[in-house]
């Protein structure tokens, strides 16, 4: 019976309804209509599934501590012992009341499979408790002895090293300085008037005559006692004024510093807050002799997914001391149909009232197998320098690309792309079909594309010949003009390469998909042929243009 023969009575039949759902999904993805699918056998059954939800309740304390007073809202305890006693009492009370609360929840909500045990169902929040204690480091003072000055309040003067003085810089610690009267020579020049007889005029004349005499300032030694240090060779330290120490830079002379442990507060606090956590887990088991059906049902995630498949269900809950377990037994209808495609058959399962299909049993692979065989047979068995494209290859590729599933394979080359296609199509295509189809389409598209390039558009690569007249016209110009001309020729030639690609793709579109679907430009680009053409053409254009420029200059200098 074919998928297209639904009647009002057949629609009620779950097997025919499932076959129709399969056809609705498969038909748009292949070039074949639902008439190619026929129902060879079917089985409708209800599978019992047991789902278990476990809700485990745990209690714990959140502890915090800090400096200063207790945060707002925290109840103060007198001592640490009181804090420990009261928080343990909170924990004991929570644990004592838990079994009764879990039992009440199981009675009230145990049959509601969608209801989840919450914290408020099993725990009433208790106040956070805390205690304030003196800082053990500073004993509650907020201060500690300064470690930099060892609680003395002073530290050795760094300028003089604790000596209280430093060498005199005027006399360089010698106690003497050069005599300013004789500039250190030990003598001074004095001028005395003397009468000198001039034999020419036979008269005497008076003149000043220089004489050396011992310096009266230094007594001839050339040095005097240093006026700055008075001969002591040292000066009082200007930093400490000779006291040898200065106030401690860390504590400013106070001999104490803020306690690092409590940051000067003098006391610290500790708090404890009782919290409740509900952790749930889920497991499902199906009683089905069919491994494929059991695998799907045992892999259901969460009660929501189980209930979405269930036709009816019943739930019971049992409460323990800290754990509540809900068991839900659901009846899930499963329709299985044996779909025939020619002489080949495949099994498809529909789950739940809506007949959700998890795996289409490689139906598209079976439908498209003949197209793939024809395409593989039309491909040349040996590689050749010039791509050989026969009418059979063109027709086979056109038939292959008439199916959306094959177009998806062509548009997603590479391992990751094929994995995504297989996942998105929900078992519609087998892995072997994906690999074979991807390889065959890639080879066929490559052959037809490069054949289209060589049929005429490749002639546009002759554009570098424009370099000859350009070189002759610009040979008397400067280097910048000549390089600009060469670059212009390269750009024009590269534009010709792009035009050649567009002409080739248009030819492919006309021959393979004249209706405009699929877009061959996208397939060619995604499979890397556009990149290879532009890279190859670009390298050829640069080399050819450069070679023609050099040859022109050589032949017509």
C-alpha positions in Angstrom: 0.0 0.0 0.0 1.5 3.4 -1.0 1.8 6.5 1.2 -0.5 8.4 -1.1 -3.5 6.2 -0.6 -4.7 7.7 2.7 -8.5 7.7 3.2 -10.6 8.8 6.2 -10.4 5.2 7.5 -6.7 4.9 6.9 -5.8 8.1 8.8 -7.0 6.3 12.0 -4.6 3.5 11.3 -1.4 4.4 13.2 0.9 2.6 10.7 -0.5 4.5 7.8 -0.4 7.8 9.8 3.3 7.1 10.6 4.0 6.3 6.9 2.4 9.6 6.0 4.6 11.4 8.5 7.7 9.7 7.1 6.7 10.7 3.5 6.0 14.3 4.6 9.6 14.5 5.9 11.4 12.6 3.2 9.5 13.9 0.1 10.9 17.5 0.1 14.4 16.2 0.6 14.5 14.0 -2.5 13.4 14.2 -6.0 11.1 11.2 -5.4 7.4 11.5 -4.3 5.7 9.4 -1.7 4.5 7.0 -4.3 8.0 5.3 -4.0 7.3 4.3 -0.4 5.1 1.4 0.4 4.1 -0.3 3.6 5.2 -3.9 3.8 4.4 -4.5 7.5 3.5 -2.8 10.7 3.2 -3.3 14.4 1.5 -1.1 17.0 2.2 -1.8 20.7 2.4 -0.2 24.0 5.7 -0.3 25.9 5.8 0.0 29.6 8.4 2.4 30.9 9.4 2.8 34.5 10.8 6.2 35.5 12.3 6.8 38.9 12.8 10.2 40.4 15.0 10.4 43.6 14.9 13.5 45.7 17.7 13.6 48.3 17.7 16.2 51.1 20.9 17.3 52.7 21.7 20.0 55.3 24.9 21.9 55.8 26.2 25.1 57.4 27.5 28.1 55.5 30.2 29.7 57.6 31.5 33.2 57.3 33.8 35.5 59.3 35.0 39.0 59.2 36.2 42.0 61.2 34.1 44.3 63.3 30.4 43.9 64.3 28.0 41.2 63.1 26.2 41.9 59.8 22.6 43.0 59.9 20.1 40.3 60.6 22.5 38.0 62.4 21.4 36.9 65.9 24.3 37.4 68.4 25.3 34.6 70.7 27.1 35.2 73.9 29.9 32.7 73.4 31.4 30.4 70.8 30.0 27.5 72.8 26.5 28.9 72.6 26.9 29.4 68.9 27.9 25.8 68.4 25.1 24.5 70.6 22.3 26.6 69.0 23.3 25.8 65.4 23.5 22.1 66.2 20.0 22.4 67.8 18.8 23.9 64.5 20.3 21.0 62.5 18.8 18.4 64.9 15.3 20.0 64.6 15.5 20.2 60.8 16.5 16.5 60.6 13.8 15.5 63.1 11.0 17.2 61.2 12.3 16.1 57.7 10.7 12.5 57.6 7.3 13.9 58.5 7.5 16.7 55.9 8.7 14.3 53.2 5.8 11.9 54.0 3.3 14.8 53.8 4.7 15.9 50.5 4.6 12.3 49.1 1.0 12.1 50.1 0.0 15.4 48.7 2.1 15.4 45.5 3.4 11.9 45.0 1.0 11.2 42.1 2.0 14.4 40.3 4.9 13.3 38.1 5.7 16.9 37.2 6.0 18.2 40.7 9.5 18.6 42.0 10.4 18.6 45.7 11.6 22.1 46.7 13.5 23.4 49.6 10.5 25.1 51.1 8.7 21.7 51.1 11.2 20.2 53.5 12.8 23.0 55.4 11.8 26.2 57.1 14.6 28.8 57.1 16.2 29.5 60.5 18.0 32.7 61.6 21.7 33.0 61.0 23.6 33.0 64.3 26.9 34.6 65.1 29.4 35.6 67.8 31.8 38.4 68.3 35.2 37.7 69.9 38.2 39.8 70.8 41.0 39.6 68.2 43.5 37.1 69.5 46.4 38.9 67.8 45.9 42.4 69.4 43.9 41.2 72.4 41.0 43.5 71.5 43.1 46.7 71.4 43.1 47.0 67.6 46.8 47.7 67.7 50.0 45.8 67.8 53.6 46.7 68.5 55.3 48.3 65.5 57.4 45.7 63.9 59.5 48.3 62.0 60.8 50.0 65.1 60.3 47.2 67.6 57.9 49.3 69.6 60.4 52.1 70.2 58.8 54.7 68.1 62.1 55.6 66.5 64.5 54.2 63.9 68.1 54.7 63.0 68.6 57.8 60.9 69.1 56.6 57.4 71.0 59.7 56.3 73.9 59.3 58.8 73.5 55.6 59.7 72.9 56.4 63.3 76.2 58.3 63.8 74.5 61.7 64.3 77.0 63.4 62.0 78.3 63.1 58.5 81.7 64.0 56.9 82.1 67.6 56.1 81.7 68.1 52.4 83.5 71.5 52.4 86.9 70.2 53.5 86.2 66.6 52.4 86.6 65.5 56.1 90.2 66.9 56.3 89.5 69.7 58.8 91.2 72.2 56.5 90.4 74.2 53.5 92.4 76.1 50.9 93.5 79.6 52.0 91.3 82.0 50.2 94.0 84.7 50.7 96.8 83.0 48.8 94.6 80.4 47.0 96.7 77.7 48.6 100.1 79.0 47.3 101.5 79.9 50.8 102.7 83.3 49.6 101.3 86.5 48.3 102.6 89.2 45.9 103.2 92.7 47.3 104.4 95.8 45.3 107.1 98.1 46.7 108.2 101.5 45.2 111.9 101.6 44.3 114.1 104.3 42.6 115.7 103.0 39.4 118.6 105.0 37.7 118.1 105.5 34.0 121.5 105.8 32.4 120.1 107.2 29.2 118.6 110.2 30.8 121.1 110.2 33.7 118.1 110.5 36.0 116.4 108.4 38.6 112.7 107.3 38.3 110.3 105.6 40.8 108.4 102.3 39.9 106.4 99.5 41.6 108.4 96.2 41.9 106.5 93.0 42.9 107.9 90.9 45.8 106.9 87.5 47.3 106.2 87.3 50.9 104.7 84.6 53.2 100.9 84.6 53.3 99.7 86.3 56.4 96.5 84.2 56.4 97.9 80.7 56.4 101.5 81.4 57.5 102.8 79.9 54.3 101.0 76.5 54.6 98.4 77.2 51.9 95.5 76.0 54.1 93.5 77.2 57.0 91.1 75.5 59.5 87.7 74.6 57.8 85.3 77.4 58.4 82.3 75.0 58.2 83.3 72.2 60.6 85.9 74.2 62.6 88.4 71.5 62.0 86.4 68.7 63.4 86.0 67.1 60.0 82.3 66.3 60.6 79.0 68.2 60.6 75.8 67.4 62.6 73.3 65.4 60.5 70.7 67.7 59.1 68.1 64.8 59.0 68.2 63.9 62.7 70.0 67.1 64.0 72.6 65.0 65.6 70.1 62.8 67.5 71.1 59.7 65.6 67.4 58.6 65.3 64.2 59.8 63.7 60.5 59.0 64.3 59.5 55.6 62.9 58.1 56.1 59.4 55.7 53.1 59.8 54.0 54.1 63.1 54.9 57.9 63.0 56.6 57.5 66.4 53.6 55.9 68.1 55.4 52.6 68.7 52.2 50.8 67.6 50.4 50.0 64.3 46.9 48.9 63.2 46.4 45.2 63.8 46.5 43.4 60.5 44.4 40.5 61.7 41.3 42.6 62.6 42.2 45.8 60.6 42.0 47.8 63.7 38.5 46.8 64.8 39.8 44.9 67.9 37.3 42.1 67.4 36.1 39.6 64.8 32.9 37.8 64.1 31.9 34.3 63.1 28.5 33.2 61.7 26.8 30.0 60.9 23.7 29.6 58.7 21.8 26.3 58.2 20.9 25.7 54.6 19.0 22.9 52.9 19.7 21.4 49.4 17.5 19.1 47.3 19.4 17.0 44.8 17.3 15.0 42.3 18.3 12.2 39.9 16.4 10.4 37.2 16.5 7.0 35.6 14.3 5.2 33.2 14.0 1.6 32.1 11.9 0.1 29.3 10.7 -3.4 28.9 11.0 -4.0 25.2 12.5 -6.9 23.3 13.4 -4.6 20.5 16.9 -3.2 21.1 16.4 -0.1 19.0 13.1 0.8 20.8 14.7 0.1 24.2 17.7 2.3 23.4 15.5 5.3 22.5 13.2 4.9 25.6 16.1 4.3 28.0 17.7 7.4 26.7 14.8 9.7 27.5 15.9 12.7 29.5 13.7 13.9 32.3 10.1 13.2 33.3 8.8 15.8 30.9 10.1 13.8 27.9 8.6 10.6 29.3 5.2 12.2 29.8 5.3 13.7 26.3 5.5 10.2 24.9 3.1 8.6 27.4 -0.5 7.7 26.5 -1.3 7.2 30.2 0.7 6.9 33.4 0.4 6.4 37.1 2.8 7.5 39.9 3.5 6.6 43.5 5.9 8.1 46.0 7.6 6.7 49.0 9.3 8.8 51.6 12.3 7.9 53.8 14.4 9.6 56.4 16.1 12.0 53.9 15.1 10.6 50.5 11.8 10.6 48.6 11.4 8.3 45.6 8.7 8.7 43.0 8.0 5.8 40.6 6.1 6.5 37.4 4.9 3.7 35.2 4.1 5.1 31.8 2.5 3.4 28.8 4.1 4.6 25.6 2.6 3.7 22.3 5.2 2.7 19.7 4.3 2.2 16.0 6.8 0.3 13.9 6.5 0.1 10.1 8.5 -1.8 7.5 8.9 0.6 4.6 9.8 -0.9 1.2 11.6 1.1 -1.5 11.7 -1.2 -4.5 13.3 -4.4 -3.4 14.9 -2.8 -0.3 13.3 -2.4 3.1 13.9 -0.4 6.3 12.3 -0.2 9.7 11.0 3.1 11.2 9.6 3.6 14.7 7.2 6.3 15.9 7.1 7.1 19.6 4.2 8.5 21.6 0.8 9.7 20.4 2.4 12.1 18.1 4.7 9.4 16.6 8.0 11.2 17.1 10.6 9.7 14.8 14.1 9.5 16.1 15.6 7.6 13.2 14.4 7.5 9.6 16.3 4.2 8.9 18.4 5.5 6.0 15.3 6.0 3.8 16.9 8.8 1.8 20.0 6.6 1.2 17.8 3.9 -0.3 15.8 6.3 -2.4 19.0 8.0 -3.8 21.1 4.9 -4.1 20.4 4.6 -7.9 21.2 8.2 -8.5 24.5 7.7 -6.7 25.3 4.5 -8.7 24.6 6.3 -12.0 26.8 9.2 -11.0 29.7 7.0 -9.9 29.5 5.1 -13.2 29.6 8.3 -15.2 32.7 9.6 -13.6 35.9 8.9 -15.5 38.0 6.1 -13.9 41.4 7.8 -14.7 42.6 11.3 -14.2 43.5 13.4 -17.3 45.1 16.8 -17.8 41.9 18.1 -19.5 38.7 17.3 -17.7 36.4 15.0 -19.7 32.8 15.7 -19.2 30.3 13.5 -21.0 26.6 14.1 -21.5 26.0 11.1 -19.2 28.0 12.8 -16.4 26.1 16.0 -16.8 22.7 14.2 -16.7 23.8 12.1 -13.7 25.0 15.2 -11.7 21.8 17.1 -12.6 19.7 14.2 -11.3 21.8 14.0 -8.1 21.5 17.7 -7.4 17.7 17.6 -7.9 17.4 16.2 -4.3 17.7 18.6 -1.4 19.5 16.0 0.7 22.3 15.7 -1.9 22.5 19.5 -2.1 23.0 19.6 1.6 25.9 17.2 1.3 27.4 19.2 -1.6 27.2 22.5 0.4 28.8 21.0 3.6 32.0 19.4 2.5 34.5 18.1 5.0 34.2 15.9 8.0 32.4 18.3 10.3 30.0 19.4 7.6 28.9 15.8 6.9 28.5 15.0 10.6 26.2 18.0 10.9 24.2 16.9 7.9 23.8 13.4 9.3 22.7 14.8 12.7 20.2 17.2 11.2 18.6 14.7 9.0 17.9 12.3 11.9 19.2 9.1 10.4 17.8 9.8 6.9 21.2 9.2 5.4 23.7 6.4 6.2 27.3 7.2 6.8 28.4 5.2 3.8 26.0 7.1 1.5 27.2 10.4 2.9 30.8 9.6 2.2 30.3 8.2 -1.3 27.9 11.0 -2.3 30.2 13.8 -1.0 33.2 12.3 -2.9 31.3 11.8 -6.1 29.6 15.2 -6.1 32.9 16.9 -5.4 34.6 15.2 -8.3 31.7 15.7 -10.7 31.3 19.4 -9.8 35.0 19.9 -10.2 35.1 18.2 -13.6 32.2 20.2 -14.9 33.4 23.5 -13.5 36.9 23.2 -14.9 35.5 22.0 -18.2 33.3 25.1 -18.4 36.3 27.3 -17.7 38.3 25.7 -20.5 35.4 26.0 -23.0 36.0 29.6 -23.5 36.3 31.8 -20.3 39.9 30.8 -19.9 40.7 33.0 -22.9 40.2 36.0 -20.6 43.6 35.1 -19.1 45.2 36.5 -22.3 44.6 40.0 -20.8 48.2 40.3 -19.6 49.1 40.9 -23.3 47.8 44.4 -22.7 51.1 44.9 -20.9 53.0 45.1 -24.2 51.3 48.3 -25.6 51.2 49.8 -22.1 54.9 49.2 -21.7 55.6 50.8 -25.1 53.5 53.8 -24.3 55.1 54.4 -20.9 58.7 53.5 -21.6 59.8 57.2 -21.6 58.0 57.8 -18.3 59.4 57.5 -14.8 59.3 54.2 -12.8 56.2 55.2 -10.8 54.2 55.6 -13.9 55.4 52.3 -15.4 54.6 50.4 -12.2 51.2 52.0 -12.1 50.6 50.8 -15.6 51.6 47.3 -14.8 49.4 47.2 -11.7 46.5 48.4 -13.8 47.0 45.6 -16.3 47.1 43.1 -13.5 43.8 44.4 -12.0 42.1 44.3 -15.4 43.3 40.8 -15.9 42.2 39.7 -12.5 38.8 41.2 -13.2 38.8 39.0 -16.3 39.5 36.0 -14.2 36.4 36.8 -12.0 34.4 37.2 -15.2 35.6 33.9 -16.4 34.4 32.2 -13.2 31.0 33.9 -13.5 30.6 32.7 -17.1 31.6 29.2 -16.1 29.1 29.1 -13.2 26.3 30.4 -15.5 27.0 27.7 -17.9 26.9 25.1 -15.1 23.6 26.6 -13.9 22.1 26.3 -17.3 23.1 22.7 -17.8 22.6 21.3 -14.4 19.8 23.4 -12.8 18.1 25.7 -15.3 15.3 26.3 -12.8 17.7 28.2 -10.6 17.8 25.7 -7.7 20.2 24.8 -6.3 22.6 27.7 -6.8 25.7 26.3 -8.3 27.7 29.3 -7.4 27.4 28.5 -3.7 28.3 24.8 -4.2 31.4 25.7 -6.4 32.6 28.2 -3.8 32.0 25.9 -0.8 33.9 23.1 -2.4 36.9 25.3 -2.9 36.9 25.5 -6.7 36.5 29.3 -6.8 39.4 29.7 -4.4 41.6 27.4 -6.5 40.7 29.2 -9.7 41.3 32.7 -8.3 44.6 31.8 -6.7 45.9 30.0 -9.8 44.7 32.8 -12.1 46.2 35.4 -9.9 49.6 33.7 -9.8 49.5 33.3 -13.6 48.5 37.0 -14.2 51.4 38.3 -12.0 54.0 36.1 -13.6 52.7 36.7 -17.2 52.4 40.4 -16.8 55.9 40.7 -15.2 57.4 38.5 -17.9 55.8 40.4 -20.8 57.0 43.7 -19.3 60.6 42.4 -19.1 60.4 40.9 -22.6 59.0 44.2 -24.1 61.9 46.2 -22.5 64.4 43.7 -23.8 63.1 43.7 -27.4 62.2 47.4 -27.6 64.5 49.3 -25.1 
